[in-house]
Amino acid sequence: MTRFLKKSLVNILQSYEIDNVFSSFDQIGDIVIIRIQEDLLHRKKIIGEVLLDKIKKAKSIYRQSSVVKGDFRTRELELLAGIDKTETEYKEYGCRFNVDVKTVFFSPRLSTERNRISELTENGENIINMFGGIGMFSILIAKKKKCNIYNIDINPEAIRLCKKNLKLNKMVGNVIPICGDASDIINELHDMSDRTLMLLPERSDSFLDSAILGTKSNGVIHYYCHIHANKKNAIECAVKHYFNITKIKSSILHANIVRAIGPRYYQIAIDANIIK
Ligand code: SAM
């Protein structure tokens, strides 16, 4: 996949232009999203058309034209080729999801992390997914485990799609979609969860008190953060950061790099067992 785009552009772009093409792109159902460097923007249409031609399943090629931003963590997209349709179906680990790549946050690059968490959960758990989006983590868990999962999100469109996705998948567990600010909702869910997920790495620190409030003593918080560090120090730096900001006795069960998000910049997951 990584050489695919560059190879497809041989004889279409100059070789110095090909050097500046980002190798990776995201394919979500029949939608492809690429990023293009500033100095190649005048070639964006041809790049889009080549991708549309070479990727059999693709119906729409978009360029990500802004960073992921705002409370809803969405991005601006510009159509390069194909049809202008941002809703599609995406499959992951036997589950089906309706996704709108323009109006809600979505990343296929979190699939390994989603599977890791779904493997960790046990039947009978109550789970709070504070930033649950369209229900990716929640549905993957409920597919396998008889859990109760509160899937909270502030974006009404994410909750609409979550409700649609619940109908698309046969699950043994129960997912409860709730639209609102996680910190307000948790005020009604004190000491409720055995496991709390907080996948909003940019703002985890300001929601940690709410996560602690919602989690039972001896429960687990899945805390995510972004850390500037060398790859070999990134986990250690993130754990140090967690201990600097948490006000509660915690033991770290596990920590891992979820993905690189830039040069010397990593998203880290920390599984913390908390004692109240
Ligand atoms: N867990 C989901 C996934 O993996 O697809 C989505 C994670 S996304 C990084 C963060 C989500 O948090 C977005 O869907 C956004 O709308 C939601 N969000 C942001 N602020 C929030 C808040 N205060 N309360 C609840 N949800 C919030």
Residues whose N, C-alpha, C, O or C-beta is under 5 A from the ligand:
A	BS01	SAM	D71 F72 R73 F105 F106 M130 F131 G132 G133 M136 I152 D153 I154 N155 A158 G180 D181 A182 L199 L200
